[in-house]
């Protein structure tokens, strides 16, 4: 039979390991219903508007942002119930529009949407870190 101090030590290690794992999960956004998209205007023209349209759990929503000057960025945050999809549309001051194809998204996802003159490049990560 193991001495009480050894059992207590193993219990302490287990509790500390669990607490560290839980803290890391919270910091990384695991389980969070929030999705983030950073939109960067990498073109040489101002954007009149940037719209993020999303669907989740049969519902639809959109977030409309105003003028985004060259070199500026804006973060869009929205909630999904487990998973969904989104599209980014950007309208230039000369009325041209560029958009992404529909992109799959899950809770906690993070993406960077870089808008250039003729397209939008998506860099999607599972979590913010």
PyMOL commands that set and color helices and strands:
alter all, ss='L'
color gray80, all
select helices_A, chain A and resi 4-28
alter helices_A, ss='H'
color red, helices_A
select strands_A, chain A and resi 34-41+47-56+59-65+73-79+83-92+97-99+103-106+110-115+120-125
alter strands_A, ss='S'
color yellow, strands_A
deselect
rebuild
show_as cartoon
